[in-house]
Amino acid sequence: MHDITIQAWSPLAHGAIAKAADGKGDKRGRQVAELAGKLAREKGVPLDAIIVAWLLRHPARIQPVIGTTRAERIREACQADRLELSREEWHALFAVGRGAPLA
């Protein structure tokens, strides 16, 4: 409404999603990590790229601001720019992240 760009600060949750992929964290975090990991394997990209790609395709045009200074993680996240998520994949990640299917 006011032409303000939303920024997602630390969208990789300080590595929480990656840690959840190793079985740590809460149930919802593990479910997000499981689905994001599956998509990452299918597309041949790191898990972080899937999460950033999801944000880049959000209808609110969110700008992710990753909080890492590690060059490797920055390169991995940048792969999101060339990554295609289908609508079904995007909505599946949305639903698992919110903990309920879309009505």
N, C-alpha and C positions, 0 to 999 in steps of 0.2 A: 504494500500500500504506500510506503514511503520510500520505495526504491533503495532499501537497505540490504546489503549483502550479509547473509548469515555466515559466520565462520565457526567451524567445529574445531575447538582447541583440543589437541591431543586425542584425535579420533581413534587412535590405536590403543587407547586406555592404558598407557604406560606398559604395554606388552601383555595386558590381562587376557586378551583374546588368544594370543599365542600361548600363554601359560595354560589357558583353559583347554587348548588343543592337546596339551600334555596331561589332561585329566584333573587339573587343579581348578579351583574356583567354584562358583555356584552352578546349578543345573542349567539355567538359561544361557549362561556364558559358555558352558560346554556344548550346548546345542548349537549356538551361533558358530562356535569354532568348528564343530563337526561339519555343518553345512558349508561354511566358508572354505574349510579345508578340502572338502569333496570338490567344490567348484574350482579351487586352486589347482588341484591335481588334474582335473579334466582339461583345464585351460593352460596348464604348464606355467603357472605364475605363482609367486609367493602368496601366502594367506593375506598379508598386509595389503597387497594390490587389490584383492577382492573387496576388502572393507573400504578402501579409498575409492574404488570404482563405484561402489554402492552410493557413497556420499556424492560423488560427482554427477550421478544420474538422478539425484533427488530432485523432485519438482521445485523445491525452494531454492535451487541453484546454490547449494552450500559449498563454501570454500573450505576444504580441509587444511588445517594448520598442524602438521605433524610436529611433535615435540622433541624428536630425536635430533642428535647432532652426529649420529653414526652414519657415515657415508653409505654403508651397505644398506641400511634400512631406508634411507632416502631414495636410493636407486630402486629398491624393491617397491616402495610406495609409488614411485613415478611410473611404474609399469601400468598402473591403473588408467593412465591417460589413453592408452592404446587398447584397452580391454573392453570387450563388448559383453554386457550382461543382458540376457533376454528379459522381457517383462516378467516372465514366469520366475526366472532366477531372482530378479530384483524383489519381487513381491514375496517370494519364499523367504528370503533373508529378512525382509521387513516383518513378516509374520512371526518367524522364530525369535527375532529380536524383541518384539513386543510381548511375546508369550501367549499370543492368541491369534487365530486366523482372522483374516479380514472378513467382515460381514457383507 
